[in-house]
Amino acid sequence: MQHHYVERDTRQIKTEQFYSDQAVQFLYSRVREQSSWLFHKLTSARISRMLSYVNYDGILSNRMKNYLDIHKQLNIDYKECFDAPENLDSLRKIFERKIRYWECRSMPNDPCAIVSPADSRMLCGSFQEESGLFIKDKFFDYEEMFGPEKNTWLTAFRDGDFAVFRLTPEKYHYNHTPVAGKIIDFYSIQGTYHACNPHAVVSVVTPYSKNKRIVSIIDTDVEEGTKAGLVAMIEVVALMIGDIVQCYSKNKYDSPLSIGTGMFVKKGAPKSLFRPGSSTVVLIFQKNRVRFADDIVANMSNPAAESIYSRDFGKSLIETDIKVRSFIASSRNK
């Protein structure tokens, strides 16, 4: 079936063209069903890093003689790029490109605004059964998302809301801070390297809480914070992701720093880089602390669109294509 999304800027319904879709469907159907040990190996960290190298640095990359064709295929806007086009002369450089986000990715002035952490396709949901956005255990399992023995955060975010941001391969691969606040916890959880393709997501039970991921807990109820309570920003690796590099910069991409507890982060600043490939960011909010943008909520149930998620999860789930640092929700001050 077709997988539609709504382009936010134009409100048009678009059909997604998946990269390596046949390979993903083969891996998550025939291989997974007939050879579980091989499936486990193919979604391991070692194989993911090897595939990353082959695609972006090795044999396949060396065969791509005309990088200009790749630029056109991925619809990369040269005017956005921080580096000159002639310097983006390898697949890795193209996928890890920097952009002039301070010029081409405007951010709302409202101090209560929460912004998108990535150029991505977004869905939002709630853990509250009485909410119209209630989605239970589809994209991730709540209990395992934060990692073992993280009872403090399981309690703090119970019955809250969440948003899923899926980066497709052609997207800008830096993640930016969605809120302003103080980092009060930061840790990594080991896991598998499942693909983030919707076919893989609906084939694997709760993949985002099984993949390797980086968790940042941000307290926004501090001076100069966004006043949205605690916010969990969870960066999820995927197949062919070599690493997630933490590279927070207060000004443009200057003097990048590793994230650590006690650090205050500005809203909309570069935080990390998926190196390279496509992946997912999940934001989790405390109960009744945010209100999602009306257009994003409305797009999820667009009657003219269909999606793989809607078919397999039995609930209308149409993604909205959004830009990093754009408005996605507002905080509800206590």
VMD Tcl script that draws the C-alpha trace (Angstrom):
set ca {
  {0.00 0.00 0.00}
  {1.01 3.64 -0.31}
  {2.44 5.51 2.65}
  {1.24 9.11 2.70}
  {2.35 12.08 4.76}
  {1.22 15.71 4.86}
  {3.70 18.38 3.86}
  {3.21 21.05 6.49}
  {4.22 24.10 4.44}
  {1.89 23.34 1.51}
  {-0.71 21.08 3.26}
  {-0.36 18.70 0.32}
  {-0.55 14.92 0.70}
  {2.65 13.29 -0.51}
  {3.57 9.67 -1.17}
  {6.82 8.53 0.42}
  {9.40 6.82 -1.78}
  {11.26 4.38 0.44}
  {14.99 3.77 0.09}
  {16.04 0.10 -0.06}
  {12.43 -0.82 0.62}
  {12.61 -4.29 -0.94}
  {15.65 -5.18 1.17}
  {13.91 -3.99 4.35}
  {10.74 -5.94 3.59}
  {12.80 -9.05 2.80}
  {14.75 -8.71 6.07}
  {11.65 -8.13 8.21}
  {9.49 -10.80 6.65}
  {11.28 -13.79 5.17}
  {14.58 -13.59 7.07}
  {12.92 -12.76 10.40}
  {10.40 -15.55 10.05}
  {12.66 -18.27 8.63}
  {16.04 -17.59 10.23}
  {15.88 -15.83 13.58}
  {19.62 -16.22 14.30}
  {20.52 -14.54 10.97}
  {17.98 -11.76 11.63}
  {19.58 -11.18 15.04}
  {23.03 -10.93 13.44}
  {21.88 -8.53 10.71}
  {20.41 -6.11 13.27}
  {23.50 -6.16 15.51}
  {25.84 -3.22 16.13}
  {28.72 -4.84 14.23}
  {26.70 -5.47 11.06}
  {25.11 -2.01 11.24}
  {28.54 -0.34 11.41}
  {29.80 -2.52 8.55}
  {26.82 -1.60 6.35}
  {27.35 2.05 7.24}
  {30.98 1.87 6.14}
  {30.20 0.01 2.90}
  {27.49 2.51 1.93}
  {29.10 5.78 2.94}
  {32.86 5.14 2.86}
  {33.57 1.88 1.07}
  {32.77 0.10 -2.15}
  {29.34 1.59 -2.86}
  {30.52 5.10 -2.07}
  {33.54 4.77 -4.37}
  {31.29 3.75 -7.24}
  {29.27 6.96 -6.99}
  {31.32 9.02 -9.42}
  {28.84 11.80 -9.97}
  {27.85 13.16 -6.57}
  {25.84 15.89 -8.28}
  {23.28 13.23 -9.22}
  {22.98 12.31 -5.55}
  {22.39 15.96 -4.66}
  {19.56 16.11 -7.21}
  {18.07 12.78 -6.17}
  {17.98 13.82 -2.53}
  {16.66 17.27 -3.47}
  {19.35 19.06 -1.46}
  {19.10 22.84 -1.50}
  {22.61 24.24 -1.96}
  {21.52 27.61 -0.57}
  {20.86 25.97 2.81}
  {24.22 24.24 3.07}
  {26.91 25.65 5.34}
  {29.69 24.23 3.13}
  {30.17 24.98 -0.56}
  {28.63 22.32 -2.86}
  {32.03 21.33 -4.26}
  {33.16 20.41 -0.75}
  {30.29 17.95 -0.32}
  {32.15 15.46 -2.48}
  {31.37 12.18 -0.73}
  {28.26 10.38 0.43}
  {29.28 10.74 4.06}
  {29.79 14.50 3.71}
  {26.42 14.84 1.99}
  {24.57 12.95 4.70}
  {26.42 14.72 7.52}
  {26.07 18.18 5.99}
  {25.55 21.31 8.08}
  {22.99 23.94 7.12}
  {22.57 27.63 7.83}
  {19.74 26.87 10.23}
  {19.86 30.36 11.71}
  {18.76 31.64 8.28}
  {16.65 28.82 6.80}
  {15.06 27.23 9.89}
  {13.35 30.04 11.75}
  {12.22 29.50 15.34}
  {9.18 31.03 17.11}
  {9.92 33.81 19.61}
  {7.37 32.52 22.13}
  {9.34 31.34 25.21}
  {6.65 28.68 25.82}
  {7.01 27.18 22.34}
  {8.41 23.67 21.93}
  {10.15 23.10 18.61}
  {10.93 20.16 16.39}
  {14.27 18.48 17.13}
  {14.81 17.45 13.51}
  {13.87 17.74 9.86}
  {11.52 14.78 10.04}
  {8.06 13.24 9.80}
  {6.16 13.60 13.02}
  {3.40 11.78 14.91}
  {2.16 12.62 18.40}
  {0.40 10.53 21.01}
  {-0.60 10.14 24.63}
  {-0.33 7.50 27.35}
  {-3.67 8.66 28.83}
  {-6.52 6.33 27.92}
  {-9.05 9.18 28.01}
  {-7.04 11.18 25.48}
  {-7.99 11.29 21.80}
  {-4.28 10.76 21.08}
  {-4.05 7.55 23.14}
  {-1.61 5.12 21.52}
  {-0.44 2.18 23.63}
  {2.68 0.09 22.99}
  {2.79 0.62 19.23}
  {6.10 2.40 18.59}
  {7.71 1.58 21.93}
  {7.05 -0.04 25.27}
  {6.83 2.62 27.96}
  {8.32 0.45 30.71}
  {11.46 -0.41 28.73}
  {11.91 2.90 26.90}
  {13.82 4.58 29.72}
  {15.92 1.50 30.45}
  {16.03 -0.87 33.44}
  {15.74 0.49 36.98}
  {14.82 4.01 35.89}
  {11.82 4.15 38.21}
  {12.24 7.88 38.84}
  {11.56 8.70 35.20}
  {8.89 6.02 34.77}
  {6.98 7.67 37.60}
  {7.62 11.25 36.45}
  {6.36 10.69 32.90}
  {3.51 8.25 33.56}
  {0.27 9.18 31.74}
  {2.13 11.86 29.80}
  {2.35 12.63 26.08}
  {4.93 11.88 23.40}
  {6.01 12.72 19.86}
  {7.92 10.58 17.36}
  {10.17 12.21 14.76}
  {11.29 9.91 11.92}
  {14.28 11.06 9.88}
  {14.37 9.77 6.32}
  {17.77 9.30 4.60}
  {17.74 12.56 2.63}
  {17.06 14.71 5.69}
  {19.46 16.99 7.52}
  {20.89 14.70 10.21}
  {21.65 17.04 13.09}
  {19.27 16.98 16.05}
  {18.49 20.25 17.85}
  {17.27 20.90 21.38}
  {13.43 21.16 21.41}
  {13.32 23.11 24.69}
  {15.48 25.27 26.91}
  {16.44 23.87 30.29}
  {18.93 22.06 32.49}
  {20.17 18.53 31.78}
  {19.48 16.54 34.95}
  {20.24 13.06 33.57}
  {22.05 11.74 30.50}
  {22.78 8.10 29.69}
  {23.08 5.51 26.92}
  {21.17 2.22 26.62}
  {22.59 -0.62 24.55}
  {20.30 -2.43 22.13}
  {19.74 -3.66 18.60}
  {19.86 -1.71 15.32}
  {16.46 -2.17 13.71}
  {15.52 -0.12 10.65}
  {13.18 2.88 11.09}
  {11.34 2.21 7.83}
  {7.57 1.93 8.58}
  {7.57 -1.63 7.22}
  {10.13 -2.53 9.89}
  {8.31 -0.60 12.61}
  {5.04 -2.49 12.13}
  {6.86 -5.83 11.79}
  {8.90 -5.55 15.01}
  {7.09 -5.11 18.32}
  {8.05 -1.77 19.94}
  {11.34 -1.28 18.03}
  {12.21 2.16 19.40}
  {12.55 0.81 22.93}
  {14.69 -2.13 21.76}
  {17.25 -0.21 19.70}
  {20.33 1.46 21.15}
  {19.39 4.93 22.35}
  {20.65 8.04 24.10}
  {18.41 9.54 26.82}
  {18.56 13.19 27.92}
  {16.25 14.37 30.71}
  {15.76 18.15 30.61}
  {14.24 20.20 33.43}
  {12.55 23.16 31.76}
  {11.05 24.62 34.95}
  {14.25 26.56 35.62}
  {15.20 30.18 35.03}
  {15.05 30.94 31.27}
  {13.55 27.47 30.67}
  {10.55 26.62 28.48}
  {8.34 25.86 31.54}
  {7.09 22.53 30.20}
  {8.14 20.40 33.16}
  {10.53 17.53 32.59}
  {11.17 16.59 28.96}
  {12.83 13.34 27.85}
  {14.68 13.55 24.53}
  {15.49 10.02 23.34}
  {17.68 9.59 20.25}
  {17.21 6.14 18.73}
  {19.80 4.56 16.44}
  {18.79 2.52 13.42}
  {20.20 0.13 10.84}
  {23.34 1.56 9.17}
  {23.85 4.13 11.91}
  {27.48 4.15 12.95}
  {27.07 6.36 15.98}
  {25.27 9.27 17.63}
  {27.75 12.08 18.21}
  {26.88 14.57 20.96}
  {27.99 17.99 19.72}
  {26.02 20.75 21.45}
  {26.84 24.27 20.23}
  {25.54 27.51 21.73}
  {26.32 29.47 18.56}
  {25.88 27.92 15.12}
  {28.24 24.88 15.05}
  {31.05 26.55 16.99}
  {32.95 24.87 19.85}
  {30.84 21.68 20.09}
  {30.48 20.15 23.56}
  {29.44 16.74 24.84}
  {26.16 16.73 26.76}
  {26.44 16.26 30.50}
  {24.35 16.63 33.64}
  {24.15 20.15 35.04}
  {24.48 21.75 31.60}
  {21.93 24.38 30.53}
  {20.88 24.01 26.88}
  {19.33 26.69 24.71}
  {16.27 25.92 22.64}
  {16.90 25.22 18.96}
  {20.66 24.67 19.24}
  {22.48 21.74 17.55}
  {22.75 18.87 20.05}
  {23.79 15.72 18.23}
  {24.42 14.08 14.86}
  {23.26 10.72 13.53}
  {26.36 9.40 11.77}
  {25.04 8.73 9.10}
  {21.78 7.22 7.78}
  {18.22 7.73 9.02}
  {16.86 7.30 12.52}
  {14.31 8.53 15.07}
  {13.94 10.98 17.95}
  {11.25 10.49 20.61}
  {10.16 13.28 22.96}
  {8.23 12.36 26.12}
  {6.42 14.97 28.22}
  {4.82 14.91 31.66}
  {1.06 14.69 32.02}
  {-0.85 17.85 31.06}
  {2.29 19.93 30.47}
  {2.08 20.42 26.67}
  {-0.49 21.07 23.95}
  {0.42 19.87 20.47}
  {-0.03 22.09 17.41}
  {-3.58 21.83 16.03}
  {-2.50 21.25 12.42}
  {-0.24 18.31 13.34}
  {-3.02 16.67 15.37}
  {-5.55 17.23 12.57}
  {-3.21 15.80 9.91}
  {-2.99 12.49 11.78}
  {-6.61 11.71 10.88}
  {-6.65 13.19 7.37}
  {-9.36 11.14 5.59}
  {-7.72 11.56 2.19}
  {-4.46 9.92 3.25}
  {-3.43 6.37 4.09}
  {-0.37 4.98 5.82}
  {1.27 1.71 6.78}
  {0.85 2.70 10.43}
  {-2.90 3.23 10.03}
  {-3.36 -0.15 8.40}
  {-1.31 -2.18 10.86}
  {-2.06 -0.31 14.10}
  {-5.81 0.10 13.48}
  {-5.77 3.85 14.14}
  {-5.42 6.80 11.77}
  {-1.75 7.78 11.94}
  {-0.68 10.15 9.17}
  {2.68 11.86 9.63}
  {3.39 15.55 9.09}
  {6.62 16.53 7.36}
  {8.14 19.29 9.47}
  {11.35 21.29 9.71}
  {13.76 21.45 12.60}
  {13.13 24.34 15.04}
  {9.53 24.78 13.83}
  {6.66 25.03 16.32}
  {5.18 21.68 17.39}
  {3.64 22.37 20.83}
  {3.29 24.89 23.60}
  {3.93 24.44 27.29}
  {1.10 24.51 29.81}
  {2.49 26.39 32.79}
  {1.45 25.15 36.19}
}
mol new
graphics top color blue
foreach p $ca { graphics top sphere $p radius 0.5 }
foreach p [lrange $ca 0 end-1] q [lrange $ca 1 end] { graphics top cylinder $p $q radius 0.2 }
display resetview
